[in-house]
């Protein structure tokens, strides 16, 4: 197993082309404050990213709109609340007047804020299982599998067999590009010996390990694209170039696992 850190200069020509990915999830990135499904930002002020239900956000918006009508001059200054209302206190200095129930709601939402961010949730593993087949009568076939876990561990494995007379140089590449722009490359290559040449008919690989950067990128990204290709005609480096085009422009390729 090799982990090769790459700079942008070496990949500049490759990373300039975008294309539709073979597959993608539908996540939308709003950064580390993205809410889990069913919650939205409260926006008691523009920077308020506490995650609440849509109903609570609507009420917060209504309270903000009428705040001036609920202020009077009194013992707490010009923003003393009229009878029946209290300061919301969603954040320090929040003197919008709301019902006592809404102030209680704000306190409860603040206390639960961390657990409602998508970045706090354990992401399900990314699992890519593929059948490997070639057109044009090439007698090569098998399977390939890539699993990326939220804790940064991975497994990259496969089996390809030559069932004909000619021999082939097989290459397989999978690239996962996250919405942050960071991509991870998994590749392998090996010789498939046909009946006209001595040697194994099979190319098997089974690599596993941990990439610390994968865990942090996985948590901070809200979506990803992936593309995988196999070839018996293109070198592994050429195949990496082709697959990178399929996943779109990458800000950084963190590592190649080969």
C-alpha positions in Angstrom: 0.0 0.0 0.0 1.3 3.4 -0.9 -0.1 6.8 0.2 1.2 9.5 -2.2 0.5 13.1 -1.4 0.1 15.2 -4.6 0.3 18.9 -5.3 -2.0 20.9 -7.5 0.8 21.6 -10.1 1.2 18.0 -11.0 -2.5 17.6 -11.7 -3.4 21.0 -13.2 -4.0 19.7 -16.7 -6.1 16.8 -15.5 -8.3 18.8 -13.1 -9.4 21.5 -15.5 -12.2 19.4 -17.2 -15.6 18.8 -15.7 -18.2 16.1 -16.6 -21.3 14.4 -15.3 -20.3 11.9 -12.6 -21.2 8.2 -12.9 -23.2 8.6 -9.7 -23.7 11.2 -6.9 -25.6 11.7 -3.7 -28.0 14.6 -3.5 -26.5 16.4 -0.5 -26.2 20.2 -0.6 -23.3 21.8 1.2 -23.9 24.7 3.7 -20.7 24.1 5.7 -20.3 22.6 9.2 -23.5 24.2 10.5 -25.7 22.3 8.0 -28.8 20.9 9.8 -29.8 17.3 9.8 -32.9 16.4 7.8 -36.1 18.1 9.2 -34.4 21.1 10.7 -33.5 24.6 9.4 -31.5 27.5 10.7 -33.5 29.6 13.2 -32.1 33.0 12.0 -33.1 35.0 15.0 -30.3 37.2 13.6 -28.4 36.6 10.3 -25.6 34.7 12.0 -28.0 32.5 14.0 -27.4 28.9 12.7 -29.1 27.1 15.6 -31.1 24.3 13.9 -34.9 24.3 14.7 -38.1 23.0 13.1 -39.5 25.0 10.2 -42.5 26.0 12.4 -40.2 27.5 15.0 -38.2 29.5 12.4 -41.5 30.8 11.0 -42.5 32.0 14.5 -39.1 33.6 15.0 -39.5 35.5 11.8 -42.9 36.7 12.8 -41.7 37.8 16.2 -38.8 39.7 14.6 -41.1 41.5 12.3 -43.3 42.9 15.1 -40.7 43.5 17.7 -41.0 47.3 17.8 -44.7 47.0 18.6 -44.0 45.0 21.8 -41.4 47.5 23.3 -42.3 50.2 25.7 -40.2 52.5 27.9 -40.1 51.0 31.4 -37.9 49.6 34.2 -35.7 47.7 31.7 -35.2 50.7 29.4 -36.8 51.5 26.0 -37.0 47.8 25.1 -39.1 46.8 28.1 -41.6 44.2 27.0 -45.4 44.9 27.1 -47.4 42.9 29.5 -47.5 39.2 28.7 -44.2 39.1 26.9 -40.5 38.5 27.8 -37.2 38.8 26.1 -36.5 35.8 23.9 -32.8 35.6 24.8 -31.9 33.3 21.9 -28.5 34.8 22.0 -26.8 37.3 24.3 -28.5 40.7 23.9 -31.6 39.3 22.2 -34.3 41.6 23.4 -37.1 40.7 21.0 -40.2 40.3 23.0 -42.0 36.9 22.8 -44.3 34.7 24.8 -42.8 32.9 27.7 -43.3 29.6 25.7 -41.1 30.9 22.9 -38.4 31.9 25.3 -38.5 28.4 26.7 -38.4 27.0 23.2 -35.3 29.1 22.4 -33.5 27.8 25.4 -34.3 24.2 24.5 -33.2 24.7 20.9 -29.9 26.2 22.1 -29.3 23.2 24.3 -29.9 20.8 21.5 -28.1 22.7 18.8 -24.9 20.6 18.6 -26.8 17.3 18.0 -28.9 18.8 15.2 -25.9 19.6 13.0 -25.2 17.2 10.1 -21.5 17.3 11.0 -22.3 15.7 14.4 -24.1 12.7 12.8 -22.3 9.5 12.0 -22.3 9.3 8.2 -23.2 6.0 6.6 -20.4 4.3 4.7 -19.9 4.9 1.0 -20.1 1.5 -0.7 -19.3 1.1 -4.4 -19.8 -2.5 -5.7 -19.3 -3.1 -9.4 -19.2 -5.8 -12.0 -16.2 -5.6 -14.3 -17.0 -6.5 -17.9 -15.5 -5.5 -21.3 -17.1 -5.1 -24.7 -15.6 -6.2 -28.0 -15.2 -9.8 -27.1 -12.4 -9.2 -24.5 -12.5 -12.3 -22.3 -11.9 -10.5 -19.0 -14.4 -10.1 -16.2 -14.8 -9.9 -12.4 -15.8 -7.5 -9.7 -14.4 -4.5 -7.8 -15.5 -3.0 -4.4 -14.7 0.2 -2.5 -15.9 1.0 1.0 -15.2 4.3 2.8 -16.2 4.6 6.4 -16.9 7.8 8.3 -14.0 7.1 10.7 -11.5 7.3 7.8 -11.0 3.6 7.3 -11.3 2.1 3.8 -11.3 -1.3 2.0 -10.4 -1.5 -1.7 -10.7 -5.0 -3.2 -11.5 -6.9 -6.4 -11.0 -9.9 -8.6 -10.5 -10.0 -12.4 -9.8 -13.0 -14.5 -8.6 -13.6 -18.1 -10.5 -16.6 -19.6 -9.0 -16.3 -23.1 -5.8 -16.9 -25.0 -4.3 -13.3 -25.1 -2.8 -11.7 -22.1 -3.8 -8.2 -20.8 -2.5 -5.5 -18.5 -5.5 -4.7 -16.3 -6.0 -1.3 -14.5 -8.8 -0.3 -12.2 -9.4 3.2 -10.7 -12.1 4.6 -8.4 -12.1 8.3 -7.4 -14.4 9.8 -4.8 -14.7 13.6 -4.9 -16.4 15.4 -2.0 -18.3 18.6 -2.2 -15.4 20.4 -0.4 -13.4 19.7 -3.6 -11.1 17.1 -2.0 -10.7 13.9 -4.0 -9.4 10.4 -3.0 -7.9 8.1 -5.6 -7.9 4.3 -5.4 -6.1 2.3 -8.1 -4.6 -1.0 -8.9 -2.9 -2.7 -11.9 -1.8 -6.2 -12.7 -1.0 -8.7 -15.5 -3.6 -11.2 -16.6 -1.9 -14.1 -18.3 -3.9 -15.9 -21.1 -3.3 -19.4 -22.3 -0.5 -18.2 -24.6 1.6 -17.0 -21.7 2.6 -18.7 -18.4 1.4 -17.0 -15.2 -1.7 -16.4 -13.3 -5.0 -15.7 -15.1 -6.1 -13.6 -12.1 -5.6 -10.2 -10.8 -6.7 -10.0 -7.1 -6.3 -7.1 -4.7 -7.4 -6.5 -1.1 -6.2 -3.3 0.5 -7.5 -1.7 3.7 -6.3 1.0 6.1 -7.0 4.4 7.5 -6.7 7.9 5.9 -7.0 10.5 8.7 -7.9 13.2 6.1 -10.8 11.1 4.9 -12.6 11.3 8.3 -12.4 15.1 8.5 -13.4 15.6 4.9 -16.3 13.2 5.2 -17.7 15.1 8.2 -17.3 18.5 6.6 -18.8 17.6 3.2 -22.5 17.3 2.4 -22.2 15.4 -0.8 -19.8 13.5 -3.0 -19.4 12.2 -6.6 -17.7 9.0 -7.6 -16.5 7.4 -10.8 -14.8 4.1 -11.4 -13.3 2.7 -14.6 -11.4 -0.5 -15.6 -9.2 -0.9 -18.7 -7.1 -3.5 -20.4 -5.7 -1.0 -22.9 -4.9 2.2 -20.9 -2.1 2.5 -18.4 -3.2 3.1 -14.8 -1.9 6.7 -14.9 -3.9 7.4 -18.1 -7.0 5.8 -16.4 -6.6 8.1 -13.4 -6.6 11.1 -15.7 -9.8 9.8 -17.4 -11.7 9.2 -14.1 -10.7 12.6 -12.7 -12.5 14.2 -15.6 -15.6 12.3 -14.7 -15.9 13.5 -11.1 -15.2 17.2 -11.9 -12.7 19.8 -10.8 -11.0 18.9 -7.6 -9.4 21.5 -5.3 -6.9 18.9 -4.0 -6.1 15.2 -4.4 -5.2 14.1 -0.9 -3.8 10.7 -1.6 -3.6 7.8 -4.0 -4.0 4.3 -2.6 -2.3 1.8 -4.9 
